Amino acid sequence: MMTRPLPPHSRLIIRRFLFVWLPIFTVITAIVAVFIFRLSVNFSVQVLIFTTVALLLNFLALNTLTKLLHRMSEMPFLQIAEAAKLVSGGVTTARAPLETMPTSEAFRAAEAVNSLADKAGKDIAEMKKLERVRSEFLGNVSHELRTPIFSIQGYLETLLDGALEDKDVSRKFVERAHQNTKRLNVLLSDLIDISKIESGEMRLSFRYFNLCDIIRETIGSLEFQATQSEIELTSTCQNDQELMVYGDKERLGQVIVNIMQNAIKYNHEKGSVRVVVETRPQDVKVRIIDTGIGIPEEQKSRIFERFYRVDAGRSRSVGGTGLGLAIVKHILEAHQAPFGVESTLGVGTEIWMVLKR
């Protein structure tokens, strides 16, 4: 919205004409008429000539003013109408020229049309962006679903073609098909979660809870997965320590699980994952630090995107869906909790978040 003073009102122009310009013009006309004719005609003729000339000149002036006001009232709105027509036709760059608007009414109308054009341009740009994201999302989902489904189909077809009679082969293929069904289930669960979050259907239940309980429970649930890769899980939370934070207990627990699962998957054998809790007066900073493969500098800003993987080949082998950190991002944003990532390639990664107390 512009803040410059509005142009003069059209009614003010008319008032000035009737009460200022017209009387002054009449007096000047009278003086000129009397000066020209006072030596050659008598007084009555002078009055007649003065009246005739004054009326004629005032008529011409009034006619000129009427045309001027008509032009002032019509032309700006023709420009506004043309701009509105172009905007409605999809030309969101069309604008009514504010600098040529002669009255406050026209200025406000032009400003309103230009505001609508700005909003339409932003809305169209946002719709195009959403459409592009939607297309990419559907493509990624199709690809992610196709992989385990095709694997399951392949194993079952092989069994039906005769491998079912070989106990060793059949057991191996059934186990692999089972693993793919579990992978498919995890993927569908993540898709449902992120769909609910982005559509606003997921309702958060905010309350105070003991953060250390969540951290201890997460370490316990991931201990078997970590042991298989000889990865040590530790935290700075002491036994029975109470550290109350404010948020959705279930969803923040999901955040910690997702980050720690990634830290295990992309770690080195005999590595470690450490959860460091730093207590501050108004909040708590949680740092999850691993000794894994790290993230290249140019990819740090993208790790919270849906289906983005730093190492796609390794992600396939460890069964990642590519949605875990995207879910983390949405949940933390819903909590208005700052978060970030620090990483050194080949050394390890730290993902941190700040939770309210």
C-alpha positions as CSV (number, residue, x, y, z in Angstrom):
1,M,0.0,0.0,0.0
2,M,1.4,3.4,-1.0
3,T,1.8,6.1,1.6
4,R,2.0,9.2,-0.6
5,P,-0.8,11.9,-0.3
6,L,-3.8,11.2,-2.4
7,P,-4.6,13.5,-5.4
8,P,-7.2,16.3,-4.9
9,H,-10.8,15.3,-4.7
10,S,-13.0,16.0,-7.8
11,R,-15.6,17.8,-5.7
12,L,-12.9,20.1,-4.4
13,I,-12.1,21.1,-8.0
14,I,-15.8,22.0,-8.6
15,R,-16.1,24.0,-5.4
16,R,-13.0,26.0,-6.2
17,F,-14.3,26.7,-9.7
18,L,-17.7,28.0,-8.4
19,F,-16.5,30.0,-5.5
20,V,-13.0,31.1,-6.5
21,W,-12.3,30.9,-10.2
22,L,-15.7,31.9,-11.5
23,P,-16.0,35.1,-9.4
24,I,-12.4,36.2,-10.2
25,F,-13.0,35.5,-13.9
26,T,-16.2,37.4,-13.9
27,V,-14.6,40.5,-12.3
28,I,-11.7,40.5,-14.7
29,T,-14.1,40.1,-17.6
30,A,-16.2,43.1,-16.4
31,I,-13.1,45.3,-15.9
32,V,-11.8,44.5,-19.4
33,A,-15.2,45.0,-21.0
34,V,-15.8,48.4,-19.3
35,F,-12.3,49.6,-20.2
36,I,-12.8,48.7,-23.9
37,F,-16.3,50.1,-24.4
38,R,-16.6,53.0,-21.8
39,L,-15.6,55.7,-24.3
40,S,-17.8,54.8,-27.2
41,V,-21.1,53.6,-25.7
42,N,-23.5,54.7,-22.9
43,F,-23.7,52.9,-19.6
44,S,-26.7,50.6,-20.5
45,V,-24.9,49.3,-23.6
46,Q,-21.8,48.7,-21.5
47,V,-23.8,46.6,-19.0
48,L,-25.4,44.6,-21.9
49,I,-22.0,44.0,-23.5
50,F,-20.4,43.0,-20.2
51,T,-23.2,40.6,-19.4
52,T,-23.1,39.0,-22.8
53,V,-19.4,38.6,-22.8
54,A,-19.3,37.4,-19.2
55,L,-22.0,34.8,-19.9
56,L,-20.3,33.6,-23.1
57,L,-16.9,33.3,-21.5
58,N,-18.3,31.6,-18.4
59,F,-20.2,29.1,-20.6
60,L,-17.0,28.3,-22.4
61,A,-15.1,27.9,-19.1
62,L,-17.9,25.8,-17.6
63,N,-18.0,23.6,-20.8
64,T,-14.2,23.2,-20.7
65,L,-14.4,22.3,-17.0
66,T,-17.2,19.7,-17.7
67,K,-15.1,18.0,-20.4
68,L,-12.1,18.1,-18.1
69,L,-14.0,16.5,-15.2
70,H,-15.5,13.9,-17.6
71,R,-12.0,13.0,-18.8
72,M,-10.7,12.9,-15.3
73,S,-13.5,10.6,-14.2
74,E,-13.6,8.4,-17.3
75,M,-10.1,7.8,-18.5
76,P,-8.6,6.6,-15.2
77,F,-11.4,4.0,-14.8
78,L,-10.9,2.8,-18.4
79,Q,-7.2,2.2,-17.5
80,I,-8.3,0.4,-14.3
81,A,-10.8,-1.7,-16.2
82,E,-8.2,-2.7,-18.8
83,A,-5.8,-3.7,-16.0
84,A,-8.5,-5.7,-14.3
85,K,-9.4,-7.4,-17.5
86,L,-5.8,-8.4,-18.2
87,V,-5.3,-9.7,-14.6
88,S,-8.5,-11.8,-14.9
89,G,-7.1,-13.2,-18.1
90,G,-4.0,-14.4,-16.4
91,V,-1.6,-11.5,-17.1
92,T,-0.7,-10.9,-13.4
93,T,2.0,-8.4,-14.4
94,A,-0.7,-5.9,-15.6
95,R,-1.0,-2.8,-13.4
96,A,-3.1,0.4,-13.3
97,P,-0.7,3.4,-13.4
98,L,-1.1,5.1,-9.9
99,E,0.9,8.1,-10.9
100,T,-1.7,9.2,-13.5
101,M,-4.8,8.9,-11.2
102,P,-6.2,12.4,-10.9
103,T,-8.6,11.8,-8.0
104,S,-8.6,10.0,-4.7
105,E,-11.4,7.7,-5.9
106,A,-9.5,6.6,-8.9
107,F,-6.2,6.3,-7.0
108,R,-7.9,3.9,-4.4
109,A,-9.6,1.9,-7.1
110,A,-6.3,1.5,-9.0
111,E,-4.5,0.6,-5.8
112,A,-7.1,-2.1,-5.1
113,V,-6.7,-3.6,-8.6
114,N,-2.9,-3.6,-8.3
115,S,-3.2,-5.3,-4.9
116,L,-5.4,-8.0,-6.4
117,A,-2.9,-8.4,-9.2
118,D,0.0,-8.8,-6.7
119,K,-2.0,-11.4,-4.7
120,A,-3.0,-13.3,-7.9
121,G,0.6,-13.4,-9.0
122,K,1.7,-14.8,-5.7
123,D,-1.2,-17.3,-5.6
124,I,-0.4,-18.5,-9.1
125,A,3.3,-18.8,-8.3
126,E,2.5,-20.8,-5.1
127,M,0.1,-23.0,-7.1
128,K,2.8,-23.8,-9.7
129,K,5.2,-24.6,-6.9
130,L,2.7,-26.9,-5.1
131,E,1.9,-28.6,-8.4
132,R,5.6,-29.2,-9.0
133,V,6.1,-30.5,-5.5
134,R,3.0,-32.7,-5.9
135,S,4.3,-34.2,-9.1
136,E,7.8,-34.8,-7.6
137,F,6.1,-36.3,-4.5
138,L,3.9,-38.7,-6.5
139,G,6.9,-39.7,-8.6
140,N,9.0,-40.4,-5.5
141,V,6.2,-42.3,-3.8
142,S,5.6,-44.4,-6.9
143,H,9.3,-45.3,-7.1
144,E,9.5,-46.1,-3.4
145,L,6.5,-48.3,-3.4
146,R,7.4,-50.0,-6.7
147,T,10.7,-51.3,-5.3
148,P,9.4,-53.5,-2.4
149,I,6.3,-54.5,-4.3
150,F,8.4,-55.8,-7.3
151,S,10.7,-57.6,-4.9
152,I,7.9,-59.3,-3.2
153,Q,6.3,-60.2,-6.5
154,G,9.6,-61.6,-7.8
155,Y,10.2,-63.8,-4.7
156,L,6.7,-65.2,-4.8
157,E,6.8,-65.9,-8.5
158,T,10.1,-67.8,-8.1
159,L,8.6,-69.8,-5.3
160,L,5.5,-70.7,-7.4
161,D,7.7,-71.7,-10.3
162,G,9.2,-74.5,-8.3
163,A,11.6,-73.1,-5.7
164,L,8.9,-73.8,-3.1
165,E,10.0,-77.4,-3.1
166,D,13.5,-76.5,-2.1
167,K,13.3,-75.8,1.7
168,D,16.5,-73.8,1.9
169,V,15.7,-71.5,-1.1
170,S,12.0,-71.2,-0.1
171,R,12.8,-70.1,3.4
172,K,15.3,-67.6,2.2
173,F,12.9,-66.1,-0.3
174,V,10.0,-66.0,2.2
175,E,12.3,-64.2,4.7
176,R,13.3,-61.6,2.0
177,A,9.7,-61.1,1.0
178,H,8.8,-60.6,4.7
179,Q,11.6,-58.0,5.0
180,N,10.2,-56.1,2.0
181,T,6.7,-56.2,3.5
182,K,8.1,-54.6,6.7
183,R,9.9,-52.0,4.6
184,L,6.6,-51.3,2.8
185,N,4.8,-51.0,6.1
186,V,7.3,-48.5,7.4
187,L,7.1,-46.5,4.2
188,L,3.3,-46.4,4.3
189,S,3.4,-45.3,8.0
190,D,5.8,-42.5,7.2
191,L,3.7,-41.4,4.2
192,I,0.5,-41.3,6.4
193,D,2.4,-39.3,9.0
194,I,3.8,-36.7,6.6
195,S,0.5,-36.4,4.8
196,K,-1.4,-35.7,8.1
197,I,1.2,-33.2,9.2
198,E,1.2,-31.3,5.9
199,S,-2.6,-31.3,5.6
200,G,-3.0,-30.1,9.2
201,E,-4.9,-33.2,10.2
202,M,-2.3,-34.2,12.8
203,R,-3.2,-32.7,16.1
204,L,-0.5,-32.1,18.7
205,S,-1.1,-32.5,22.4
206,F,1.1,-30.1,24.3
207,R,2.0,-30.9,27.9
208,Y,5.0,-31.2,30.2
209,F,6.8,-34.5,30.2
210,N,10.2,-35.9,31.3
211,L,12.6,-35.7,28.3
212,C,15.1,-38.1,29.9
213,D,12.4,-40.8,30.0
214,I,11.9,-40.5,26.2
215,I,15.7,-40.6,25.6
216,R,16.1,-43.7,27.8
217,E,13.2,-45.5,26.1
218,T,14.5,-44.7,22.6
219,I,18.0,-46.0,23.4
220,G,16.4,-49.2,24.8
221,S,14.2,-49.7,21.7
222,L,17.2,-49.2,19.3
223,E,19.7,-51.2,21.3
224,F,19.3,-54.4,19.3
225,Q,19.6,-52.5,15.9
226,A,22.8,-50.8,17.2
227,T,24.3,-54.0,18.6
228,Q,24.1,-55.6,15.2
229,S,26.5,-52.9,13.8
230,E,28.5,-52.7,17.1
231,I,27.4,-49.1,17.7
232,E,27.4,-47.8,21.2
233,L,24.3,-45.7,22.3
234,T,24.8,-43.3,25.2
235,S,23.2,-40.2,26.7
236,T,24.0,-37.6,29.3
237,C,20.7,-38.3,31.1
238,Q,21.4,-39.9,34.5
239,N,19.4,-42.8,35.8
240,D,16.0,-41.5,37.2
241,Q,16.9,-37.9,36.1
242,E,13.9,-35.7,35.6
243,L,14.1,-33.0,32.9
244,M,10.7,-31.5,32.1
245,V,10.0,-30.0,28.7
246,Y,6.9,-28.7,27.0
247,G,5.5,-30.3,23.8
248,D,3.8,-33.3,22.3
249,K,5.5,-36.3,24.0
250,E,4.7,-38.8,21.3
251,R,5.8,-36.6,18.4
252,L,9.0,-35.4,20.0
253,G,9.7,-39.0,20.8
254,Q,9.3,-39.8,17.1
255,V,11.7,-37.0,16.3
256,I,14.4,-38.5,18.5
257,V,13.8,-42.0,17.2
258,N,14.0,-40.9,13.6
259,I,17.3,-38.9,14.1
260,M,18.9,-41.8,16.1
261,Q,17.8,-44.4,13.5
262,N,19.6,-42.3,10.8
263,A,22.6,-41.9,13.1
264,I,22.8,-45.7,13.4
265,K,22.2,-46.5,9.7
266,Y,24.9,-44.1,8.4
267,N,27.5,-44.8,11.1
268,H,30.7,-46.8,10.9
269,E,31.0,-50.2,12.5
270,K,32.0,-49.9,16.1
271,G,31.0,-46.2,16.0
272,S,28.8,-44.4,18.5
273,V,25.7,-42.3,18.9
274,R,25.5,-39.9,21.8
275,V,22.6,-37.8,23.0
276,V,23.8,-34.7,24.8
277,V,21.2,-32.7,26.8
278,E,22.2,-29.1,27.7
279,T,19.9,-27.5,30.3
280,R,19.4,-23.7,30.0
281,P,17.1,-21.2,31.9
282,Q,14.3,-21.1,29.3
283,D,14.9,-24.2,27.2
284,V,16.8,-27.4,26.7
285,K,19.2,-28.0,23.8
286,V,19.3,-31.7,22.6
287,R,22.3,-32.7,20.5
288,I,22.4,-36.1,18.8
289,I,26.0,-36.8,17.7
290,D,27.2,-39.7,15.6
291,T,30.6,-40.9,14.3
292,G,29.2,-41.7,10.9
293,I,30.0,-40.9,7.3
294,G,29.0,-37.3,7.5
295,I,27.3,-35.0,5.0
296,P,28.9,-33.0,2.3
297,E,28.7,-29.2,2.9
298,E,26.6,-28.6,-0.2
299,Q,24.0,-31.2,0.8
300,K,23.4,-30.0,4.4
301,S,20.5,-27.7,3.5
302,R,18.7,-30.6,1.7
303,I,18.7,-33.4,4.2
304,F,15.3,-32.4,5.6
305,E,13.6,-32.7,2.1
306,R,11.3,-35.5,1.4
307,F,13.0,-38.6,-0.2
308,Y,16.3,-36.8,-0.3
309,R,19.3,-39.1,0.5
310,V,22.9,-38.2,0.9
311,D,24.0,-41.8,-0.1
312,A,21.1,-43.3,-2.1
313,G,22.9,-46.7,-2.5
314,R,23.5,-47.1,1.2
315,S,19.9,-45.9,2.0
316,R,18.6,-48.8,-0.1
317,S,20.7,-51.3,1.7
318,V,19.8,-50.1,5.2
319,G,16.1,-49.7,4.3
320,G,15.6,-45.9,4.7
321,T,12.4,-44.4,3.3
322,G,13.8,-40.9,2.9
323,L,11.0,-39.4,4.9
324,G,12.3,-39.6,8.5
325,L,14.0,-36.2,8.6
326,A,11.2,-34.5,6.6
327,I,8.9,-35.7,9.4
328,V,11.4,-34.4,12.0
329,K,11.4,-31.0,10.3
330,H,7.6,-30.7,10.2
331,I,7.2,-31.7,13.9
332,L,9.9,-29.3,15.1
333,E,8.4,-26.5,13.1
334,A,5.0,-27.2,14.6
335,H,6.6,-26.8,18.0
336,Q,8.4,-23.6,16.9
337,A,11.6,-25.4,18.0
338,P,14.8,-24.2,16.4
339,F,16.9,-27.0,14.9
340,G,20.0,-27.5,12.7
341,V,22.7,-29.8,11.5
342,E,26.5,-29.7,11.8
343,S,28.6,-32.3,9.9
344,T,32.1,-33.1,8.8
345,L,32.5,-35.5,5.9
346,G,34.0,-38.8,7.1
347,V,33.9,-37.7,10.8
348,G,30.3,-37.5,11.8
349,T,27.1,-35.5,12.1
350,E,25.3,-33.6,14.8
351,I,21.6,-32.7,14.6
352,W,20.4,-30.4,17.4
353,M,17.1,-29.0,18.5
354,V,15.9,-26.5,21.2
355,L,12.8,-27.5,23.2
356,K,10.9,-25.2,25.6
357,R,10.9,-25.9,29.3
